[in-house]
Amino acid sequence: MGIDDQTWNDLLLDQYCEHIAPQASPFARGSLRRRLRLGAAATAPLAAADAAAAGIAVTRQRIQALLADGTLNAAVSAACRPLSEGTTSVAPHLFAAASSAACAPPGDVSSAPAGDLAPRWAPHLWLLPVVFLLTAISGLFWWPLWTVTLSAWLLLMALQVAYHGRMQMWQSVVHSLQAMLHAHASLAAIQDTPLLAPFHPAASEAAKLRRQLARTVLARLPLASEYLDWILLDNLKHYFRTRRLVAANTGLLRDSYHLVSDMDADHTLASHLQAASTFCWARQAGTIDLQQVVHPLLGSPQPLTIALENGAFISGQNGSGKSTLLRTIGLNLLTARAFGFCYARSASAPLTPVCASMKSEDALQQGESLYLAELRRAKEMLAIADSSQRTVFLIDEIFRGTNHLESVSAGAAVLHALAAKNIVLVSSHNLVLASLLADRLQALRVEAGEDGELLLEPGVMRRTNGIALLRHGGFDPAIEAHAQQVYGLLSREISQPDARATDGSEPAPAPCDV
């Protein structure tokens, strides 16, 4: 099962892809994004018994080989260099039913190439230039034929205008396909490594198809190409011919796309890991154990250690890093599932999907309030939880769009259901949730260690800092004092709910974080 769009956005995966592959080709980007969406199973043979484990093994083998052999890495880099010349993604033309898993085109589901291959009159295109040229020459001797010449000329112009946009776009696709086939043949030509053996069987076919997709040498000359296109319709005939070629060789092109894009992606990952300060190969396990884990997007990340058999309720002061912690865990679980490594000293992780709910917002145009958006997301997560595949859920401040009592009540019910069969990590300032979910989630609090490392310790946070931040935010001391006074009244109401009946005071409603 792949991860959905909200999880992708909540975990900042667009920014992560840009971080690891800033100069990568569309092919490498497509492979990286597809694997982050679907996991390493996207690269495994279809017949593999355990596709996820098989895909990780293949990826790990290739990356390790590229890291260990500088000569091989340089040869693969040179072979993949033409891919950067292709500015258009070819996946939509090879995989019609695109989903959100691939890079530039989000998806990789097989079907016929998109678009019409050729109208019925296309095989007879050669007649129009012949008529034009013959009548133009004959008109020198009998002028009435110039009316036919003019009609043929206008029809030539009409065809160029009608197909100009499609031909321009398709030519860019063909250029990218040629770059892909060139890289395929070049990778197959690298000797003395079993790493590139999958490229060998179709290498000659790839080279042949690349030549067939090219225009003639004469058509590539600037001045000659204009005459060939506007008079002989050479560009339009090339458009229809190459579309038929792509349709007839779809199987070869799809296989080549996967081989080339995955190899280019693994070369990109190897280059990224060479510069990474911390990474390790993750072990597959049913529990989460991340030692000294960091987030790669942070300039000066604080390492954190977390070991969980099931889920956790995470508390901490404002600014302590709870949201960053959830994103760090989520990203590392996805890289373990997609590429086999984590940004940690050591790591064990389940190869399961991740579902996040961290940035629900109200949608004015859709008439959806924050709480309605949160309810919709909660319903989506419950539907995922009911599926047969175990999932890791990451939730930041559940149901913050309604009042405290209803937030706690609805949140406890939803989280209890999610944690029945899945791993749930939730952060919240509603500390009462910790006791309500004690049978499902372990209570942990985020603390800062002496050496700057973030620590996760058992229990809930001891002291809040929401009011103290008023002072640091430049608020008037009187406002802070008033807030402390109200906080005291609210706290007494929680601890002594019958105080009004005994002393006649008017305590305020319950606070959100005690």
N, C-alpha and C positions, 0 to 999 in steps of 0.2 A: 504494500500500500504506500502511495506517495504522500508527501506532506502537502497541506493546502496553502492557499495564497496568504491567509492571515498569519499562519506560522512562518512562512517565508519572510513576510514583512516584519513581523514582531522580532524575529531573530536576526534581522539586518543582513540577510543573505546576499542581497544585491551588493552591499558594501563589501562583504567578505569576498565575493567573486572578483570584484574590482581590485581588492587588496592582493589576492594571490595571483591574479592574471591580468595585470594592467595593460600589457602589450600583447596579449594572446590573440590568436586568430579566432574568427567566428566558430571554427570547428572545435577548437579546444574549449572555448567558452560553452558551447553547446553540450559537450560531454560533461564538463564539470557541473553545470546546472542540472543536467538530466540525472546525474548520479546523486547529487544532493537532494533532489526531489524523490527519486525512486530507490536510492541505495545502490550498493555495488552489484546487486542482481541485474541491473541494467547492462552490465558489461559481461555477464557470465553466459556460457553456452546454454541454449534453451533446454538441453537434455540433462543439465546438471541436477543432481539430486538435491543439493543445497545451493541454490543459485547465489544467495547472498555471500555465503562463505567462499564459494568458488570465485565469485567476482572480486572479493577482497584479496584472495590469494594471488590472482592474476595481477591485480593492481600493485600489490606489495612487491611481487617478484620483479615487475618492470621498473618500479621506482628504485628499488634497491640496486638493481643492475645498473641503472643510469647514474646513481649516486656513487657506485663503486668504480665505474669505468669511465674516466673522463674522455677517452677517445671515442667510445661508443656514444656518449652523451653529445659530443660535438658533431658526430656523424648524423645522429637523429635530428639534432637542431638544424643542420644544413639541409637535410631532406625535407623537413617540415617548413622551412622558410617560405617557400612559395605560397603556403596556405594564407599567410598574412596579406597577400596580394588580392585574395578574394574578399571583396567587401560585402557580398550578399550571401545570406544564409541559403543553403540549398535544401535544407530539410523539408520545408513546406512543399517542394516540388517532388520530393521522393517519398514523403510520408504525409499523405493527404489529411488523415483525421488527426490533426495536431492537437495534443493536449498541452498542459502547462508544464511539462517536464523538461523540454529541451531548452536550449540556450536562447538564441535569438528567436527562432520559432519555438514556442513552448510545446514540444511533443515529439513523439517518435512512434506513431502507430501506423502500420502498413496499410497502404491502399494504392490505387493508381495515381500517377502524377496528375496534379491539378491542371485544369484548363483544357480547352479544345485543342486537339492535335493539329487538325487541318480541315477546312471546309471542303465540300465536294469538288469545288472548282480548282482547288490548289494544284492538282496534277497537270492542269492545262495552262498554268501561268506562262509557260514558255511561248504560247501563241501570241500573247499581247505584245511583247517586244518585237516579235517577228513581223506582226502586222504593222506596227509603228514604223519600223525601219524600212520595210518594203514599200509602204505607201509614201513615206517621206522621199525615198529615191525616185519612185515612179511619178511623184508629183512634180518633179522637175520637168517631165515631158508632157504630163497631162494634169493641169492644175486642179480639176474637180476632186482629185484624190486627196487633196490637202484637207478636205472636210473630215475624211476618215482618219487622216494623220492627227488632226487636232482632237478628234474624239478619243483616239487611242492615248494621246498624250494626257488629256484630262483624266482618263481612267487610271493611267499610271500614277498621276499625282494624287488622285483620290485614294488609291491603295496605300501609298506611302503615308499620307496623312492619317488614314484610319488605323494603320498598324504601327505607327511610329512609336507611341508610348510602350506598347507591348513588346516591340522588338528591342527597344532600349533596355527595358527591364530584363528581358530574357537573355540578352547578350551578357549582362552582368552575371546572371545565373550560370550561363555556359562558361564564362571566364572562371568562376569559382569551381565549377565541376572539373575543368581542365587542371586547375591548381591541385585539386584533391587527387585526381588520377596521376598527375606528375609526382606528387608526394608518395602515393602508393607504390609506383614503380621505383622511385628512388630508395624508399625504405627496404623494398625487396632486394635491391642491389647491394645493400650492406652485408658483407660476408662474415662468416665465422661467429654467428650468434643465434642460438635457438629462439631468442626473444622475438625475432622478426620472422620466424618461420610461417606464421599465418598469412603473411603478405605474399608468399611465393606462388601459390597455386594460380592466382588470378593476375599476376603482375603483367604478363604479356598482353592479356585482354585489356587491362587498364591502359597500357601504353597505346594499344591500337585504337581504343575508343577515344582517347585524348586527341589523337591525330584526326579521327573522323569528325570530331566536334569543331575542329579549327576551320577557319575560312582559308581560301587560297592565298598564296603569297601576293598575287596581283590585287586581290580584294583588300589586302591590308595596307596597300599604298594609298596615301591620302587622296591624290587627285584621281587616280584610277578608280578607287572605291566609289567616289561620287557618281561617275558615269555608269559603273556597273550597277549601282543601286537604283538610280533614278531612271535609267533607260532599260536595263536588263532585269531589274527586280532581284538582283543577286542577294540582297539582305533579306528580302521576304522569303525567297526560296530557302535560304540558309535557316531562317527562323522555323519554317515548317519541317525542314529536313532534320534539324537537331532535336526538335520536339519528338519526332518519330524515333530518333535514335535513343533518346532518354527513355521513352516509353518501352522500347524493345529491350533495353538493358537495365531495367529497373532493379532487378535482383543483384546484378554486379555492382551497381552504383550504391545500393543500400549497404551491401556488405563492405564495400570500400569506405563508405562514409563512417561506419562504426569503427572499422579498424584504424583508419587514419585519425579520426577525431579523438578516439581513446588514447592512441599513442601520443598524439600532440598534447593532450591533456596531462598524461602521466609525465611527459617531459617537462611541462609547465610546473607540475607539482614537485618534481625533483628539484627544479631550479628554486622554487619557493622554499622547500625544506632546507636547501643548502644555506639559505640566509636566515632561517628561523632560529631563534635563540633557544627554544624549548620544543621538543616533540618526542613522541615515543610511538611504537607500534602497539595498538590496542589488542588486548585479549578478549575473545568472545566469552561472555558470562551472562547469567540471568540477573545479576545485580550490578549496581553502579559503584565503582571504586576508582576515583580520580585523585591521584596524589600530586600535589603541587601544580594544579591545573591553572591555566591562564587563558585570557581572551586575546587572540592575535590582533584585534583591532585597537587595543589599548596601547598607548605609547609606553607607559610605565606600569604594566599590570602587576597587581598584587596576587601572588600565588595562593591557592586555596586547596585544601584537602577535604574531600567528602566521600563517605562510604555509606551506602544505603542498601538494605535488603528490600525494603518496600518504599513507601513515600515519606514525605517530611512536611511539617508545618514550620516555616521559616519566619522568624521575627527579627527585628533590629531597628535601631534608631533611624530617623530620617537621614538620608545621605550615607548610610552605612554600606550600601552596595548590594541590596537585596535583588534589585532588578538586574544589575550587572551579573550577579551570581547566577540567576536563572538563565540569562543569555549565554553565559560561559558554559554552563552545563549543557544547555540545548545545542549549542554549536559543536561542542566536542562530541556529543552523542551522534550528531549527524556526520561529522567527519570520520568518526569510527565506522559508522554504517556505510558511508559512501566510499572512503579511501583507505580505511584500515588504520589510521593514525589519529592521535590526539595531541593537543598542545599541553603536555603534562610530563612529569618525571616517569610515571607509570600509570597504566590505565586498564581497567576491565569495564566492559560496557555491553549491554544487550543490543543485538542488531534489530531493534524495533523502531517503528515510526515514532515521530515526535509531533505533538500537537500543542501549540502555544496560544495563550490568551493574555496579552500584555498591554495592548494599546487600543481597546475598544473605544470608539468615539461616537458622539451623536452625529446624525446625518440630516441636516436641515432640509436638503432637497428631497430626500426620501421620507421626510416626516418621522424620523426615527430618533427618539431620545437616547441618551447614554444608557439608561437602564434597559430599554428595549433592545439596544444593540448587544448589551451584555447577556440578556436572556436568549437572544438568537444564537450567540456564540456558545452559550452553555448547552443549548439544545443540540447544536452541531457536535459538541464534544461528547455528549451522552450517546448520540448515534454512533460515533466512532468507538466509544467504550463498549457498546453492545456487539461490535464485530468480534470475530474469532481471534484476531491478532492482538496481542498485548501491545499497549501503547504507553509512552511516557508523556504525561500532561504537565505543562508548565504554566502556572496561573499566577498573575500578579494582581493583588488587591481585587478579589472577586466581589462583584456587585457593589461597586462604590457609587453607583448612580441612584441609590435609594437610601431611606433612613436606616439608622444603625440596627434597630431590632429586626427589621425585615431583611436587611443585608446579611446579618449573622444567621438568621433562620434559613433563608434560601440558600446561602452559601454552604451551611453545614449539610443540608440535604443533598445538594448537587455534588459536593466533594466526597461525601460518604458513598454515593453511588459510583462515582468515577473510580474511587480507590478500592472498590470491591475486587476487581480483577486486574487493575492496572497500577502503574507507578505514578503517583501524583506528587508534585512539588509545588506548594503554594506559599506565597509570601503575603502577609497581611498585617495591618496594625490592629485588627480586631482580635486581641489576644484570647478572648473567650473561646474562639474557634479551636484553640489548641486543646482545651479540655473536652470540647464536644466531639473532637475527632481523634481522641487519644487511642481508640481501639483500631484506628486505621493508619494514622500518620504519627511519626516520631517528631516531637517538638525540638527544634534547633534554633539557636540564636546566633546572629552574626556579631562577632567581636573582633576588634583590632589587636593583633599580637604586638609584642615589643619590637620585633624586627620588621614590622610593616606587613607581615603576612596576615591575611584574613583568616579568622578561626571560626569554625562552627562548633559550638558547645551545646550540650544537652540543656533543654529547658527553654523558657521564653525570656525575652529581654527584661532586664531588671528595672530599667529606668527609661522613661520616654524623654524626648527632647523637642517636641513640637512647640511648646511654649517658650523654651529657652532660645529657640531660633528667632523669635520675635526680636530679641535684643540684638542678635547678630544681623538681623535684617534692617536695623535702623529704626524700629518702631519706638514710639514714645514710651518711657518707663511706666507711665500710668496705665497704658494699654496692657503691658505685660503683667502688672500687678492685678489689674481687673481680671485678666485671664486666669491667673493663679487662684484668685478668689473663687471664680466660677468652677474651676477645676476641683477645688476642695469640696464645694457643695455637691458636685456631681459624684465625686468619689464616696462621700458619706452616704449618698442616696443608694449607691450600689451595695455598700457594706452594711447599711442599716435602713432597709426599705421601709420600715414602719416608724421611722423617726418623726414623720409629720404628725402621726396620731398621738405621740407622747410629748413633744415639745412645741407643737404648733408652728414649726418652721416650714418654709416652702422650698424644699430641695428641688434642684433641676433634674431633667432627664438623664439617663445613663450615658456615660462617656463612651467613646469608640475604642479606647485602647487600654482599658483596665479590666 
